[in-house]
Every structure is written in C-alpha cells, then in structure tokens.
Amino acid sequence: MKILVIRRDNIGDLVCTTPMLSGLRRRFPDAHIAVLVNSYNAPVLAGNPDIDEVCVYRKAKHRATGQTRFAVWWATLRLLWRLRGMRFDIAIIATPGKQPAALTFARWVAAKRLVAYGDAADGISDPLSPASAQTGHETQAVMRLLEPLGVVGPPGPASVFPDAGRAAGIVLPSGGGPLIALHLSARKPLQRWPVERFAELAHRLHARRGARFLLFWSPGAENHPQHPGDDAKAEALSALCADLPLLARPTDRLEDLVAGLAHADRVICSDGGAMHLAAGLGKPIVCFFGNSGAGRWHPWGVTHELLQAESRNVGDISVADALAAVDRLERRIEEDNKGKQ
C-alpha cells in the first residue's frame, strides 16, 4: 500500500501532524508512507521513523535568490507528475481547514482514495465535516482524519528528531545549573515579549537556580522583506546578559534550532514554531500566548505553563508572572517524577 500525506503549512502545523503519522504507521506497518511538504517546514520530519519519503516542493515566496517563479512552478509540476506515477492508494490532506492548493495537489496525484475535511463535491472520496475540525487541539483535529481508515483514539505525543551530529557540535555554557533555552522571536507582534524582560528573567533565574542559557531567534534583519529577523534584539539581549552563562546560537537552518533545543532542560518562548518543536522534543515549556487560541495551539503532550494576558498582548505579561510560571512548572515536574518512582 502507498499512502501520501499532504501538509503544506507552517512549522508548528507539521509538528502537530506527527502524532497522526505515528497512528498511520501503526495502522499500516508495511505501507510506503510519503509526506508532501514545503521547503520551509520539511526539516521537521528529518529522521522521523514513521515515514519512508519526504517529498519537498518550494513555495514561490520561499524561492532562492535569482530563482524565477516559473522555475519554482516547473519543479513543483515535475514532482506532482512523479507522485502521480507512483499510483497512491490513499492521499490525506492533513489540514483542518479547506485548502484549495492542497486539494489541487491531491487531484494531480490522483490517489484511489482521498481523505480530507470538505465535501464529496470537491472530489473527496472520504470527506469529514469541516465543523468537526474546529473542536479540540490542532493535533486532535488532524488525528480524526484517520477515522475513515479505521483508526479511532486520542493522538500520542508529537515527535521531532534532532540530528546527532549537529547536536554534538553545539558548545554549551559552562556551569552546573539547569540549561534553559530562550527563544525571543515571534511572527505576530502581539506575541513578542520585550527583550528587557527576557534579560531580567534570565538574571533572576540565574540568581535563584544557577540557570544557564541558550539564546535562539529568527536570524536576519528586522526590515528583510521576505524573512524579517531579530538579529538586533538578540544582540541587545546578549549585551544585557553579558554577565551570565549565556550563549547566543543563530540558527540559519531549522535543523540547527532542533539540535540546540534538544540540549535544553527547559524552554521559555512565545507561541510559534519553536514552541511546537520543543514539545516534539519532549521539553517542559513556559509559553507566552498573545492573540492566538491557547486551546487550539498549546504545547501538545508535554508539561507546560501557559501565560496569556486578558488583553491578548504578550507585552502585558510581567517578569513576575513568568517567574511564577517557572516555579509552577518546576513543582509539576517534581510531582511527576515522584509519581513515577
């Protein structure tokens, strides 16, 4: 049997799809399972044992310097023709919302069965009601797509696998205290916590717990037209924390971020791709939520403390709030460890 899963969204969306991929592998242990993703989110699946093939296309907005839109579209068309020739038995559009582009891809591939949220009028052989996709966590909504294939039950944990070679090459800050990853970037303005508060929180955690820090961010200039970054903020935070055991780790590649987060004992970040990667690595998390839905997008399957101000603005979360959340997280971890003994 050959199965194609299509997920063309952002990093966190694909992380939230990994429990469904695990469920699919358990249901069809001998199947050839391929996943069609874009060049931006593809590294999420590196080393994943539940899939046999990662098929990558590039969105026009992510094209390389000097690459034309026509070249991008031609490469995508060639990929779709190759997938069509593989004669898939099942295609799954692993997206809770209706995605015309994903549906177009699925039609090109022409699998014998198509499972997706939508209507039979769209050519979906196994349609699920879009209304049922709006309840619960993103991971649960995606997992329901396996029901027509005989898989019923809650999703397991998300799974992300660091590259051992990249992880081994990371130099860690000296000291014996817990290693805390700080990720200061967020795509939405209302999700961004001020650099000064990150610095104050780091100083207080070091004073109280001897904490060490790895600093991560989206690299690049703030005014970059395609991929705005936080190099200036990272430089400012590094300067404010010059007296602390903190190492700044620019991550030009997503694989480097995964490898760095794999070393952390705890992660502090805003809602976004890095938060979901940390969850996929099984890390305890303190996360800041702005105007995104916490019920839909909270870290899946890991111990976490979620902070969301009534204003839905991360800027209204204080350092005292964050410090209290860290303390609650540590108590929960201690309780969990006692329960396992």
Buried (B, 14 or more C-beta within 10 A) or exposed (E): EBBBBBBBBBBBBBBBBBBBBBBBBEEBEEBBBBBBBBBBBBBBBBBBEBBBBBBBBBEEEBBEEEEEEEBBBEBBEEBBEEBBEBEBBBBBBBBBEBBEEBBEBBBBBBBEBBBBBBEEEBBBBBBBEBEEBEEBBBBBBBBBBBBBBEBEEEBBBBBBBBBEEBBEEBEBBEBEBBBBBBBBBBBEEBBBBBBEBBBBBBBBBBEEBEBBBBBBBBBBEEEEEEEEBBBBBBEBBBEBBEEBBBBBBBBEEBBBBBBBBBBBBBBBBBBBBBBBBBBBBBBBBBBBBBBBEBEBBBBBBBBBBBBBBEEBBBBBBBBEBBBBBBBEBBEBBEEEEEEEE
